[in-house]
Amino acid sequence: MSLVVALLWLISANLRAMLPSKDSHWRFAYVMIVIGIPILGWVTYEYGPMFGVLLLAAACSVLRWPMIYLWRWLKARLQ
């Protein structure tokens, strides 16, 4: 069940990314991150860390711009 929910999360995020948005999808990305974190924990709990890492990589590819900005922010804070 958790993999089905995770795949539905990935499909909905991809479909929404195809539609135009005034704020470049940032509000939607925040909502998807908040929803995706418990799903990631659920998949990791049921199927182990390998599936969790694979799902995390898939989610990062969908939400790549928030990840890029997080990486830039962390890099600036550590220097």
mmJSON file of the N, C-alpha and C atoms, coordinates in Angstrom:
{"data_MODEL":{"atom_site":{
"group_PDB":["ATOM","ATOM","ATOM","ATOM","ATOM","ATOM","ATOM","ATOM","ATOM","ATOM","ATOM","ATOM","ATOM","ATOM","ATOM","ATOM","ATOM","ATOM","ATOM","ATOM","ATOM","ATOM","ATOM","ATOM","ATOM","ATOM","ATOM","ATOM","ATOM","ATOM","ATOM","ATOM","ATOM","ATOM","ATOM","ATOM","ATOM","ATOM","ATOM","ATOM","ATOM","ATOM","ATOM","ATOM","ATOM","ATOM","ATOM","ATOM","ATOM","ATOM","ATOM","ATOM","ATOM","ATOM","ATOM","ATOM","ATOM","ATOM","ATOM","ATOM","ATOM","ATOM","ATOM","ATOM","ATOM","ATOM","ATOM","ATOM","ATOM","ATOM","ATOM","ATOM","ATOM","ATOM","ATOM","ATOM","ATOM","ATOM","ATOM","ATOM","ATOM","ATOM","ATOM","ATOM","ATOM","ATOM","ATOM","ATOM","ATOM","ATOM","ATOM","ATOM","ATOM","ATOM","ATOM","ATOM","ATOM","ATOM","ATOM","ATOM","ATOM","ATOM","ATOM","ATOM","ATOM","ATOM","ATOM","ATOM","ATOM","ATOM","ATOM","ATOM","ATOM","ATOM","ATOM","ATOM","ATOM","ATOM","ATOM","ATOM","ATOM","ATOM","ATOM","ATOM","ATOM","ATOM","ATOM","ATOM","ATOM","ATOM","ATOM","ATOM","ATOM","ATOM","ATOM","ATOM","ATOM","ATOM","ATOM","ATOM","ATOM","ATOM","ATOM","ATOM","ATOM","ATOM","ATOM","ATOM","ATOM","ATOM","ATOM","ATOM","ATOM","ATOM","ATOM","ATOM","ATOM","ATOM","ATOM","ATOM","ATOM","ATOM","ATOM","ATOM","ATOM","ATOM","ATOM","ATOM","ATOM","ATOM","ATOM","ATOM","ATOM","ATOM","ATOM","ATOM","ATOM","ATOM","ATOM","ATOM","ATOM","ATOM","ATOM","ATOM","ATOM","ATOM","ATOM","ATOM","ATOM","ATOM","ATOM","ATOM","ATOM","ATOM","ATOM","ATOM","ATOM","ATOM","ATOM","ATOM","ATOM","ATOM","ATOM","ATOM","ATOM","ATOM","ATOM","ATOM","ATOM","ATOM","ATOM","ATOM","ATOM","ATOM","ATOM","ATOM","ATOM","ATOM","ATOM","ATOM","ATOM","ATOM","ATOM","ATOM","ATOM","ATOM","ATOM","ATOM","ATOM","ATOM","ATOM","ATOM","ATOM","ATOM","ATOM","ATOM","ATOM"],
"id":[1,2,3,4,5,6,7,8,9,10,11,12,13,14,15,16,17,18,19,20,21,22,23,24,25,26,27,28,29,30,31,32,33,34,35,36,37,38,39,40,41,42,43,44,45,46,47,48,49,50,51,52,53,54,55,56,57,58,59,60,61,62,63,64,65,66,67,68,69,70,71,72,73,74,75,76,77,78,79,80,81,82,83,84,85,86,87,88,89,90,91,92,93,94,95,96,97,98,99,100,101,102,103,104,105,106,107,108,109,110,111,112,113,114,115,116,117,118,119,120,121,122,123,124,125,126,127,128,129,130,131,132,133,134,135,136,137,138,139,140,141,142,143,144,145,146,147,148,149,150,151,152,153,154,155,156,157,158,159,160,161,162,163,164,165,166,167,168,169,170,171,172,173,174,175,176,177,178,179,180,181,182,183,184,185,186,187,188,189,190,191,192,193,194,195,196,197,198,199,200,201,202,203,204,205,206,207,208,209,210,211,212,213,214,215,216,217,218,219,220,221,222,223,224,225,226,227,228,229,230,231,232,233,234,235,236,237],
"type_symbol":["N","C","C","N","C","C","N","C","C","N","C","C","N","C","C","N","C","C","N","C","C","N","C","C","N","C","C","N","C","C","N","C","C","N","C","C","N","C","C","N","C","C","N","C","C","N","C","C","N","C","C","N","C","C","N","C","C","N","C","C","N","C","C","N","C","C","N","C","C","N","C","C","N","C","C","N","C","C","N","C","C","N","C","C","N","C","C","N","C","C","N","C","C","N","C","C","N","C","C","N","C","C","N","C","C","N","C","C","N","C","C","N","C","C","N","C","C","N","C","C","N","C","C","N","C","C","N","C","C","N","C","C","N","C","C","N","C","C","N","C","C","N","C","C","N","C","C","N","C","C","N","C","C","N","C","C","N","C","C","N","C","C","N","C","C","N","C","C","N","C","C","N","C","C","N","C","C","N","C","C","N","C","C","N","C","C","N","C","C","N","C","C","N","C","C","N","C","C","N","C","C","N","C","C","N","C","C","N","C","C","N","C","C","N","C","C","N","C","C","N","C","C","N","C","C","N","C","C","N","C","C","N","C","C","N","C","C"],
"label_atom_id":["N","CA","C","N","CA","C","N","CA","C","N","CA","C","N","CA","C","N","CA","C","N","CA","C","N","CA","C","N","CA","C","N","CA","C","N","CA","C","N","CA","C","N","CA","C","N","CA","C","N","CA","C","N","CA","C","N","CA","C","N","CA","C","N","CA","C","N","CA","C","N","CA","C","N","CA","C","N","CA","C","N","CA","C","N","CA","C","N","CA","C","N","CA","C","N","CA","C","N","CA","C","N","CA","C","N","CA","C","N","CA","C","N","CA","C","N","CA","C","N","CA","C","N","CA","C","N","CA","C","N","CA","C","N","CA","C","N","CA","C","N","CA","C","N","CA","C","N","CA","C","N","CA","C","N","CA","C","N","CA","C","N","CA","C","N","CA","C","N","CA","C","N","CA","C","N","CA","C","N","CA","C","N","CA","C","N","CA","C","N","CA","C","N","CA","C","N","CA","C","N","CA","C","N","CA","C","N","CA","C","N","CA","C","N","CA","C","N","CA","C","N","CA","C","N","CA","C","N","CA","C","N","CA","C","N","CA","C","N","CA","C","N","CA","C","N","CA","C","N","CA","C","N","CA","C","N","CA","C","N","CA","C","N","CA","C","N","CA","C","N","CA","C","N","CA","C"],
"label_alt_id":[null,null,null,null,null,null,null,null,null,null,null,null,null,null,null,null,null,null,null,null,null,null,null,null,null,null,null,null,null,null,null,null,null,null,null,null,null,null,null,null,null,null,null,null,null,null,null,null,null,null,null,null,null,null,null,null,null,null,null,null,null,null,null,null,null,null,null,null,null,null,null,null,null,null,null,null,null,null,null,null,null,null,null,null,null,null,null,null,null,null,null,null,null,null,null,null,null,null,null,null,null,null,null,null,null,null,null,null,null,null,null,null,null,null,null,null,null,null,null,null,null,null,null,null,null,null,null,null,null,null,null,null,null,null,null,null,null,null,null,null,null,null,null,null,null,null,null,null,null,null,null,null,null,null,null,null,null,null,null,null,null,null,null,null,null,null,null,null,null,null,null,null,null,null,null,null,null,null,null,null,null,null,null,null,null,null,null,null,null,null,null,null,null,null,null,null,null,null,null,null,null,null,null,null,null,null,null,null,null,null,null,null,null,null,null,null,null,null,null,null,null,null,null,null,null,null,null,null,null,null,null,null,null,null,null,null,null],
"label_comp_id":["MET","MET","MET","SER","SER","SER","LEU","LEU","LEU","VAL","VAL","VAL","VAL","VAL","VAL","ALA","ALA","ALA","LEU","LEU","LEU","LEU","LEU","LEU","TRP","TRP","TRP","LEU","LEU","LEU","ILE","ILE","ILE","SER","SER","SER","ALA","ALA","ALA","ASN","ASN","ASN","LEU","LEU","LEU","ARG","ARG","ARG","ALA","ALA","ALA","MET","MET","MET","LEU","LEU","LEU","PRO","PRO","PRO","SER","SER","SER","LYS","LYS","LYS","ASP","ASP","ASP","SER","SER","SER","HIS","HIS","HIS","TRP","TRP","TRP","ARG","ARG","ARG","PHE","PHE","PHE","ALA","ALA","ALA","TYR","TYR","TYR","VAL","VAL","VAL","MET","MET","MET","ILE","ILE","ILE","VAL","VAL","VAL","ILE","ILE","ILE","GLY","GLY","GLY","ILE","ILE","ILE","PRO","PRO","PRO","ILE","ILE","ILE","LEU","LEU","LEU","GLY","GLY","GLY","TRP","TRP","TRP","VAL","VAL","VAL","THR","THR","THR","TYR","TYR","TYR","GLU","GLU","GLU","TYR","TYR","TYR","GLY","GLY","GLY","PRO","PRO","PRO","MET","MET","MET","PHE","PHE","PHE","GLY","GLY","GLY","VAL","VAL","VAL","LEU","LEU","LEU","LEU","LEU","LEU","LEU","LEU","LEU","ALA","ALA","ALA","ALA","ALA","ALA","ALA","ALA","ALA","CYS","CYS","CYS","SER","SER","SER","VAL","VAL","VAL","LEU","LEU","LEU","ARG","ARG","ARG","TRP","TRP","TRP","PRO","PRO","PRO","MET","MET","MET","ILE","ILE","ILE","TYR","TYR","TYR","LEU","LEU","LEU","TRP","TRP","TRP","ARG","ARG","ARG","TRP","TRP","TRP","LEU","LEU","LEU","LYS","LYS","LYS","ALA","ALA","ALA","ARG","ARG","ARG","LEU","LEU","LEU","GLN","GLN","GLN"],
"label_asym_id":["A","A","A","A","A","A","A","A","A","A","A","A","A","A","A","A","A","A","A","A","A","A","A","A","A","A","A","A","A","A","A","A","A","A","A","A","A","A","A","A","A","A","A","A","A","A","A","A","A","A","A","A","A","A","A","A","A","A","A","A","A","A","A","A","A","A","A","A","A","A","A","A","A","A","A","A","A","A","A","A","A","A","A","A","A","A","A","A","A","A","A","A","A","A","A","A","A","A","A","A","A","A","A","A","A","A","A","A","A","A","A","A","A","A","A","A","A","A","A","A","A","A","A","A","A","A","A","A","A","A","A","A","A","A","A","A","A","A","A","A","A","A","A","A","A","A","A","A","A","A","A","A","A","A","A","A","A","A","A","A","A","A","A","A","A","A","A","A","A","A","A","A","A","A","A","A","A","A","A","A","A","A","A","A","A","A","A","A","A","A","A","A","A","A","A","A","A","A","A","A","A","A","A","A","A","A","A","A","A","A","A","A","A","A","A","A","A","A","A","A","A","A","A","A","A","A","A","A","A","A","A","A","A","A","A","A","A"],
"label_entity_id":["1","1","1","1","1","1","1","1","1","1","1","1","1","1","1","1","1","1","1","1","1","1","1","1","1","1","1","1","1","1","1","1","1","1","1","1","1","1","1","1","1","1","1","1","1","1","1","1","1","1","1","1","1","1","1","1","1","1","1","1","1","1","1","1","1","1","1","1","1","1","1","1","1","1","1","1","1","1","1","1","1","1","1","1","1","1","1","1","1","1","1","1","1","1","1","1","1","1","1","1","1","1","1","1","1","1","1","1","1","1","1","1","1","1","1","1","1","1","1","1","1","1","1","1","1","1","1","1","1","1","1","1","1","1","1","1","1","1","1","1","1","1","1","1","1","1","1","1","1","1","1","1","1","1","1","1","1","1","1","1","1","1","1","1","1","1","1","1","1","1","1","1","1","1","1","1","1","1","1","1","1","1","1","1","1","1","1","1","1","1","1","1","1","1","1","1","1","1","1","1","1","1","1","1","1","1","1","1","1","1","1","1","1","1","1","1","1","1","1","1","1","1","1","1","1","1","1","1","1","1","1","1","1","1","1","1","1"],
"label_seq_id":[1,1,1,2,2,2,3,3,3,4,4,4,5,5,5,6,6,6,7,7,7,8,8,8,9,9,9,10,10,10,11,11,11,12,12,12,13,13,13,14,14,14,15,15,15,16,16,16,17,17,17,18,18,18,19,19,19,20,20,20,21,21,21,22,22,22,23,23,23,24,24,24,25,25,25,26,26,26,27,27,27,28,28,28,29,29,29,30,30,30,31,31,31,32,32,32,33,33,33,34,34,34,35,35,35,36,36,36,37,37,37,38,38,38,39,39,39,40,40,40,41,41,41,42,42,42,43,43,43,44,44,44,45,45,45,46,46,46,47,47,47,48,48,48,49,49,49,50,50,50,51,51,51,52,52,52,53,53,53,54,54,54,55,55,55,56,56,56,57,57,57,58,58,58,59,59,59,60,60,60,61,61,61,62,62,62,63,63,63,64,64,64,65,65,65,66,66,66,67,67,67,68,68,68,69,69,69,70,70,70,71,71,71,72,72,72,73,73,73,74,74,74,75,75,75,76,76,76,77,77,77,78,78,78,79,79,79],
"pdbx_PDB_ins_code":[null,null,null,null,null,null,null,null,null,null,null,null,null,null,null,null,null,null,null,null,null,null,null,null,null,null,null,null,null,null,null,null,null,null,null,null,null,null,null,null,null,null,null,null,null,null,null,null,null,null,null,null,null,null,null,null,null,null,null,null,null,null,null,null,null,null,null,null,null,null,null,null,null,null,null,null,null,null,null,null,null,null,null,null,null,null,null,null,null,null,null,null,null,null,null,null,null,null,null,null,null,null,null,null,null,null,null,null,null,null,null,null,null,null,null,null,null,null,null,null,null,null,null,null,null,null,null,null,null,null,null,null,null,null,null,null,null,null,null,null,null,null,null,null,null,null,null,null,null,null,null,null,null,null,null,null,null,null,null,null,null,null,null,null,null,null,null,null,null,null,null,null,null,null,null,null,null,null,null,null,null,null,null,null,null,null,null,null,null,null,null,null,null,null,null,null,null,null,null,null,null,null,null,null,null,null,null,null,null,null,null,null,null,null,null,null,null,null,null,null,null,null,null,null,null,null,null,null,null,null,null,null,null,null,null,null,null],
"Cartn_x":[0.825,0.0,0.867,1.973,2.789,3.442,3.817,4.396,3.358,2.118,1.05,0.857,0.835,0.686,1.881,3.075,4.271,4.226,3.807,3.703,2.631,1.519,0.492,1.034,1.851,2.489,3.397,4.199,5.103,4.335,3.283,2.489,1.808,1.215,0.542,1.532,2.713,3.718,4.17,4.349,4.742,3.647,2.409,1.307,1.136,1.258,1.109,2.257,3.424,4.572,4.393,3.539,3.305,2.382,1.651,0.705,1.38,0.944,1.542,1.15,2.012,1.776,2.345,1.673,2.147,3.359,3.448,4.549,5.608,5.674,6.644,6.536,5.333,5.025,5.616,6.038,6.673,5.695,4.492,3.521,3.182,3.015,2.729,3.905,5.128,6.314,6.359,6.039,6.024,4.995,3.816,2.773,3.226,3.843,4.302,5.429,6.271,7.327,6.717,5.745,5.094,4.355,3.73,3.035,4.03,5.111,6.052,6.929,7.231,8.113,7.505,6.236,5.669,5.566,5.29,5.228,6.598,7.641,9.007,9.319,8.931,9.131,8.34,7.13,6.272,6.883,7.33,7.949,9.227,10.035,11.277,10.98,9.966,9.585,9.122,8.301,7.747,8.715,9.54,10.355,11.855,12.281,13.696,14.356,15.589,16.28,16.592,16.742,17.043,15.881,14.671,13.509,13.336,13.662,13.587,14.531,15.745,16.719,16.282,15.738,15.245,14.089,13.182,12.065,12.557,13.527,14.099,14.739,15.448,16.057,14.988,13.916,12.824,12.152,11.938,11.317,12.228,13.523,14.466,14.509,14.32,14.308,13.046,11.943,10.702,10.78,11.272,11.373,12.816,13.38,14.801,15.125,14.282,14.632,14.64,13.695,13.851,15.129,15.515,16.755,17.985,17.953,19.075,19.215,18.093,18.154,18.58,18.151,18.597,20.099,20.605,22.036,22.829,22.357,23.047,23.025,21.903,21.786,22.728,22.754,23.645,25.117,25.448,26.814,27.243,26.337,26.647,26.774,25.949,26.004,27.261,27.771,28.944,30.263,30.227,31.465,31.735],
"Cartn_y":[-1.201,0.0,1.262,1.24,2.445,2.763,1.734,1.98,2.557,2.126,2.674,4.153,4.496,5.896,6.718,6.152,6.856,7.082,6.078,6.249,7.258,7.271,8.294,9.687,9.801,11.078,11.533,10.616,10.951,11.345,10.624,10.937,12.283,12.556,13.841,15.002,14.814,15.879,16.126,15.067,15.232,15.883,15.467,16.064,17.544,17.879,19.288,20.134,19.554,20.3,20.66,19.953,20.24,21.43,21.821,22.924,24.25,25.331,26.641,27.119,27.953,28.468,29.873,30.725,32.096,32.178,31.289,31.348,30.278,29.794,28.769,27.504,27.173,25.936,25.867,26.951,26.869,26.452,26.996,26.589,25.113,24.659,23.242,22.377,22.846,22.087,21.957,23.023,22.947,21.93,21.938,20.978,19.554,19.353,18.013,17.533,18.432,18.051,17.618,18.393,18.066,16.727,16.457,15.19,14.051,14.334,13.297,12.755,13.561,13.098,11.92,11.986,10.793,9.584,9.825,8.712,8.063,8.866,8.34,7.5,7.979,7.205,5.908,5.953,4.772,3.713,4.143,3.199,2.621,3.462,2.986,1.993,2.258,1.356,0.003,0.011,-1.239,-2.035,-1.337,-2.036,-1.918,-1.136,-1.045,0.192,0.41,1.639,1.719,0.588,0.636,1.266,0.842,1.445,2.897,3.187,4.564,5.483,5.015,5.822,5.985,4.932,5.031,6.018,5.975,6.92,8.347,8.506,9.825,10.38,9.545,9.981,10.363,9.596,9.92,11.234,11.432,12.679,13.869,13.688,14.78,15.132,14.163,14.468,15.227,14.946,15.675,17.084,17.197,18.495,19.003,19.051,19.376,20.806,21.777,23.166,23.441,22.94,23.107,22.458,21.322,20.665,21.482,22.087,22.922,24.13,24.773,25.925,25.526,24.37,23.882,23.632,23.018,22.762,24.068,25.063,26.356,27.036,26.939,27.565,26.891,25.56,24.84,25.135,25.218,25.515,26.904,27.869,29.227,29.304,28.523,28.538,27.871,26.887,26.157,26.848,27.833,28.532,29.698],
"Cartn_z":[0.0,0.0,0.0,0.735,0.805,-0.534,-1.296,-2.618,-3.577,-3.456,-4.295,-3.979,-2.707,-2.302,-2.79,-2.685,-3.141,-4.652,-5.396,-6.843,-7.213,-6.49,-6.719,-6.413,-5.363,-5.03,-6.172,-6.701,-7.801,-9.058,-9.372,-10.571,-10.425,-9.257,-9.072,-9.11,-8.558,-8.61,-10.042,-10.823,-12.213,-13.045,-12.845,-13.593,-13.26,-11.988,-11.584,-12.122,-12.244,-12.763,-14.229,-14.933,-16.345,-16.559,-15.545,-15.675,-15.338,-15.995,-15.68,-14.278,-13.717,-12.37,-12.256,-11.468,-11.281,-10.37,-9.395,-8.427,-8.689,-9.915,-10.316,-9.47,-9.046,-8.322,-6.916,-6.327,-5.007,-3.918,-3.923,-2.899,-3.025,-4.253,-4.471,-4.027,-4.286,-3.868,-2.353,-1.63,-0.166,0.321,-0.294,0.086,-0.212,-1.367,-1.728,-0.817,-0.374,0.572,1.903,2.383,3.66,3.569,2.446,2.267,2.03,1.316,0.915,2.018,3.023,4.098,4.867,5.279,5.948,5.019,3.738,2.789,2.663,2.617,2.556,3.793,4.96,6.183,6.182,5.665,5.6,4.682,3.493,2.554,3.157,3.781,4.399,5.515,6.308,7.394,6.862,5.803,5.294,4.425,3.633,2.638,2.862,3.829,4.133,3.534,3.94,3.532,2.04,1.359,-0.08,-0.852,-0.559,-1.207,-0.772,0.474,0.946,0.193,-0.045,-0.793,-2.246,-2.841,-4.212,-4.323,-3.358,-3.366,-3.12,-2.25,-2.008,-3.275,-4.017,-5.276,-6.297,-6.359,-7.28,-6.887,-5.589,-5.124,-5.368,-5.195,-5.451,-6.929,-7.8,-9.226,-9.617,-8.931,-9.201,-8.628,-7.411,-6.733,-6.79,-7.992,-8.115,-7.747,-8.062,-7.736,-6.24,-5.462,-4.014,-3.488,-4.075,-3.649,-4.04,-5.218,-5.653,-4.74,-4.421,-3.519,-2.117,-1.635,-0.331,-0.351,-1.409,-1.529,-1.528,-2.288,-2.329,-0.964,-0.26,1.054,2.04,2.029,2.939,2.63,1.367,0.962,1.432,1.332,1.779,3.302,4.011,5.477,6.017,5.309,5.789,5.44,4.592,4.234,5.122],
"occupancy":[1.0,1.0,1.0,1.0,1.0,1.0,1.0,1.0,1.0,1.0,1.0,1.0,1.0,1.0,1.0,1.0,1.0,1.0,1.0,1.0,1.0,1.0,1.0,1.0,1.0,1.0,1.0,1.0,1.0,1.0,1.0,1.0,1.0,1.0,1.0,1.0,1.0,1.0,1.0,1.0,1.0,1.0,1.0,1.0,1.0,1.0,1.0,1.0,1.0,1.0,1.0,1.0,1.0,1.0,1.0,1.0,1.0,1.0,1.0,1.0,1.0,1.0,1.0,1.0,1.0,1.0,1.0,1.0,1.0,1.0,1.0,1.0,1.0,1.0,1.0,1.0,1.0,1.0,1.0,1.0,1.0,1.0,1.0,1.0,1.0,1.0,1.0,1.0,1.0,1.0,1.0,1.0,1.0,1.0,1.0,1.0,1.0,1.0,1.0,1.0,1.0,1.0,1.0,1.0,1.0,1.0,1.0,1.0,1.0,1.0,1.0,1.0,1.0,1.0,1.0,1.0,1.0,1.0,1.0,1.0,1.0,1.0,1.0,1.0,1.0,1.0,1.0,1.0,1.0,1.0,1.0,1.0,1.0,1.0,1.0,1.0,1.0,1.0,1.0,1.0,1.0,1.0,1.0,1.0,1.0,1.0,1.0,1.0,1.0,1.0,1.0,1.0,1.0,1.0,1.0,1.0,1.0,1.0,1.0,1.0,1.0,1.0,1.0,1.0,1.0,1.0,1.0,1.0,1.0,1.0,1.0,1.0,1.0,1.0,1.0,1.0,1.0,1.0,1.0,1.0,1.0,1.0,1.0,1.0,1.0,1.0,1.0,1.0,1.0,1.0,1.0,1.0,1.0,1.0,1.0,1.0,1.0,1.0,1.0,1.0,1.0,1.0,1.0,1.0,1.0,1.0,1.0,1.0,1.0,1.0,1.0,1.0,1.0,1.0,1.0,1.0,1.0,1.0,1.0,1.0,1.0,1.0,1.0,1.0,1.0,1.0,1.0,1.0,1.0,1.0,1.0,1.0,1.0,1.0,1.0,1.0,1.0],
"B_iso_or_equiv":[0.0,0.0,0.0,0.0,0.0,0.0,0.0,0.0,0.0,0.0,0.0,0.0,0.0,0.0,0.0,0.0,0.0,0.0,0.0,0.0,0.0,0.0,0.0,0.0,0.0,0.0,0.0,0.0,0.0,0.0,0.0,0.0,0.0,0.0,0.0,0.0,0.0,0.0,0.0,0.0,0.0,0.0,0.0,0.0,0.0,0.0,0.0,0.0,0.0,0.0,0.0,0.0,0.0,0.0,0.0,0.0,0.0,0.0,0.0,0.0,0.0,0.0,0.0,0.0,0.0,0.0,0.0,0.0,0.0,0.0,0.0,0.0,0.0,0.0,0.0,0.0,0.0,0.0,0.0,0.0,0.0,0.0,0.0,0.0,0.0,0.0,0.0,0.0,0.0,0.0,0.0,0.0,0.0,0.0,0.0,0.0,0.0,0.0,0.0,0.0,0.0,0.0,0.0,0.0,0.0,0.0,0.0,0.0,0.0,0.0,0.0,0.0,0.0,0.0,0.0,0.0,0.0,0.0,0.0,0.0,0.0,0.0,0.0,0.0,0.0,0.0,0.0,0.0,0.0,0.0,0.0,0.0,0.0,0.0,0.0,0.0,0.0,0.0,0.0,0.0,0.0,0.0,0.0,0.0,0.0,0.0,0.0,0.0,0.0,0.0,0.0,0.0,0.0,0.0,0.0,0.0,0.0,0.0,0.0,0.0,0.0,0.0,0.0,0.0,0.0,0.0,0.0,0.0,0.0,0.0,0.0,0.0,0.0,0.0,0.0,0.0,0.0,0.0,0.0,0.0,0.0,0.0,0.0,0.0,0.0,0.0,0.0,0.0,0.0,0.0,0.0,0.0,0.0,0.0,0.0,0.0,0.0,0.0,0.0,0.0,0.0,0.0,0.0,0.0,0.0,0.0,0.0,0.0,0.0,0.0,0.0,0.0,0.0,0.0,0.0,0.0,0.0,0.0,0.0,0.0,0.0,0.0,0.0,0.0,0.0,0.0,0.0,0.0,0.0,0.0,0.0,0.0,0.0,0.0,0.0,0.0,0.0],
"pdbx_formal_charge":[null,null,null,null,null,null,null,null,null,null,null,null,null,null,null,null,null,null,null,null,null,null,null,null,null,null,null,null,null,null,null,null,null,null,null,null,null,null,null,null,null,null,null,null,null,null,null,null,null,null,null,null,null,null,null,null,null,null,null,null,null,null,null,null,null,null,null,null,null,null,null,null,null,null,null,null,null,null,null,null,null,null,null,null,null,null,null,null,null,null,null,null,null,null,null,null,null,null,null,null,null,null,null,null,null,null,null,null,null,null,null,null,null,null,null,null,null,null,null,null,null,null,null,null,null,null,null,null,null,null,null,null,null,null,null,null,null,null,null,null,null,null,null,null,null,null,null,null,null,null,null,null,null,null,null,null,null,null,null,null,null,null,null,null,null,null,null,null,null,null,null,null,null,null,null,null,null,null,null,null,null,null,null,null,null,null,null,null,null,null,null,null,null,null,null,null,null,null,null,null,null,null,null,null,null,null,null,null,null,null,null,null,null,null,null,null,null,null,null,null,null,null,null,null,null,null,null,null,null,null,null,null,null,null,null,null,null],
"auth_seq_id":[1,1,1,2,2,2,3,3,3,4,4,4,5,5,5,6,6,6,7,7,7,8,8,8,9,9,9,10,10,10,11,11,11,12,12,12,13,13,13,14,14,14,15,15,15,16,16,16,17,17,17,18,18,18,19,19,19,20,20,20,21,21,21,22,22,22,23,23,23,24,24,24,25,25,25,26,26,26,27,27,27,28,28,28,29,29,29,30,30,30,31,31,31,32,32,32,33,33,33,34,34,34,35,35,35,36,36,36,37,37,37,38,38,38,39,39,39,40,40,40,41,41,41,42,42,42,43,43,43,44,44,44,45,45,45,46,46,46,47,47,47,48,48,48,49,49,49,50,50,50,51,51,51,52,52,52,53,53,53,54,54,54,55,55,55,56,56,56,57,57,57,58,58,58,59,59,59,60,60,60,61,61,61,62,62,62,63,63,63,64,64,64,65,65,65,66,66,66,67,67,67,68,68,68,69,69,69,70,70,70,71,71,71,72,72,72,73,73,73,74,74,74,75,75,75,76,76,76,77,77,77,78,78,78,79,79,79],
"auth_comp_id":["MET","MET","MET","SER","SER","SER","LEU","LEU","LEU","VAL","VAL","VAL","VAL","VAL","VAL","ALA","ALA","ALA","LEU","LEU","LEU","LEU","LEU","LEU","TRP","TRP","TRP","LEU","LEU","LEU","ILE","ILE","ILE","SER","SER","SER","ALA","ALA","ALA","ASN","ASN","ASN","LEU","LEU","LEU","ARG","ARG","ARG","ALA","ALA","ALA","MET","MET","MET","LEU","LEU","LEU","PRO","PRO","PRO","SER","SER","SER","LYS","LYS","LYS","ASP","ASP","ASP","SER","SER","SER","HIS","HIS","HIS","TRP","TRP","TRP","ARG","ARG","ARG","PHE","PHE","PHE","ALA","ALA","ALA","TYR","TYR","TYR","VAL","VAL","VAL","MET","MET","MET","ILE","ILE","ILE","VAL","VAL","VAL","ILE","ILE","ILE","GLY","GLY","GLY","ILE","ILE","ILE","PRO","PRO","PRO","ILE","ILE","ILE","LEU","LEU","LEU","GLY","GLY","GLY","TRP","TRP","TRP","VAL","VAL","VAL","THR","THR","THR","TYR","TYR","TYR","GLU","GLU","GLU","TYR","TYR","TYR","GLY","GLY","GLY","PRO","PRO","PRO","MET","MET","MET","PHE","PHE","PHE","GLY","GLY","GLY","VAL","VAL","VAL","LEU","LEU","LEU","LEU","LEU","LEU","LEU","LEU","LEU","ALA","ALA","ALA","ALA","ALA","ALA","ALA","ALA","ALA","CYS","CYS","CYS","SER","SER","SER","VAL","VAL","VAL","LEU","LEU","LEU","ARG","ARG","ARG","TRP","TRP","TRP","PRO","PRO","PRO","MET","MET","MET","ILE","ILE","ILE","TYR","TYR","TYR","LEU","LEU","LEU","TRP","TRP","TRP","ARG","ARG","ARG","TRP","TRP","TRP","LEU","LEU","LEU","LYS","LYS","LYS","ALA","ALA","ALA","ARG","ARG","ARG","LEU","LEU","LEU","GLN","GLN","GLN"],
"auth_asym_id":["A","A","A","A","A","A","A","A","A","A","A","A","A","A","A","A","A","A","A","A","A","A","A","A","A","A","A","A","A","A","A","A","A","A","A","A","A","A","A","A","A","A","A","A","A","A","A","A","A","A","A","A","A","A","A","A","A","A","A","A","A","A","A","A","A","A","A","A","A","A","A","A","A","A","A","A","A","A","A","A","A","A","A","A","A","A","A","A","A","A","A","A","A","A","A","A","A","A","A","A","A","A","A","A","A","A","A","A","A","A","A","A","A","A","A","A","A","A","A","A","A","A","A","A","A","A","A","A","A","A","A","A","A","A","A","A","A","A","A","A","A","A","A","A","A","A","A","A","A","A","A","A","A","A","A","A","A","A","A","A","A","A","A","A","A","A","A","A","A","A","A","A","A","A","A","A","A","A","A","A","A","A","A","A","A","A","A","A","A","A","A","A","A","A","A","A","A","A","A","A","A","A","A","A","A","A","A","A","A","A","A","A","A","A","A","A","A","A","A","A","A","A","A","A","A","A","A","A","A","A","A","A","A","A","A","A","A"],
"auth_atom_id":["N","CA","C","N","CA","C","N","CA","C","N","CA","C","N","CA","C","N","CA","C","N","CA","C","N","CA","C","N","CA","C","N","CA","C","N","CA","C","N","CA","C","N","CA","C","N","CA","C","N","CA","C","N","CA","C","N","CA","C","N","CA","C","N","CA","C","N","CA","C","N","CA","C","N","CA","C","N","CA","C","N","CA","C","N","CA","C","N","CA","C","N","CA","C","N","CA","C","N","CA","C","N","CA","C","N","CA","C","N","CA","C","N","CA","C","N","CA","C","N","CA","C","N","CA","C","N","CA","C","N","CA","C","N","CA","C","N","CA","C","N","CA","C","N","CA","C","N","CA","C","N","CA","C","N","CA","C","N","CA","C","N","CA","C","N","CA","C","N","CA","C","N","CA","C","N","CA","C","N","CA","C","N","CA","C","N","CA","C","N","CA","C","N","CA","C","N","CA","C","N","CA","C","N","CA","C","N","CA","C","N","CA","C","N","CA","C","N","CA","C","N","CA","C","N","CA","C","N","CA","C","N","CA","C","N","CA","C","N","CA","C","N","CA","C","N","CA","C","N","CA","C","N","CA","C","N","CA","C","N","CA","C","N","CA","C","N","CA","C","N","CA","C","N","CA","C"],
"pdbx_PDB_model_num":[1,1,1,1,1,1,1,1,1,1,1,1,1,1,1,1,1,1,1,1,1,1,1,1,1,1,1,1,1,1,1,1,1,1,1,1,1,1,1,1,1,1,1,1,1,1,1,1,1,1,1,1,1,1,1,1,1,1,1,1,1,1,1,1,1,1,1,1,1,1,1,1,1,1,1,1,1,1,1,1,1,1,1,1,1,1,1,1,1,1,1,1,1,1,1,1,1,1,1,1,1,1,1,1,1,1,1,1,1,1,1,1,1,1,1,1,1,1,1,1,1,1,1,1,1,1,1,1,1,1,1,1,1,1,1,1,1,1,1,1,1,1,1,1,1,1,1,1,1,1,1,1,1,1,1,1,1,1,1,1,1,1,1,1,1,1,1,1,1,1,1,1,1,1,1,1,1,1,1,1,1,1,1,1,1,1,1,1,1,1,1,1,1,1,1,1,1,1,1,1,1,1,1,1,1,1,1,1,1,1,1,1,1,1,1,1,1,1,1,1,1,1,1,1,1,1,1,1,1,1,1,1,1,1,1,1,1]
}}}
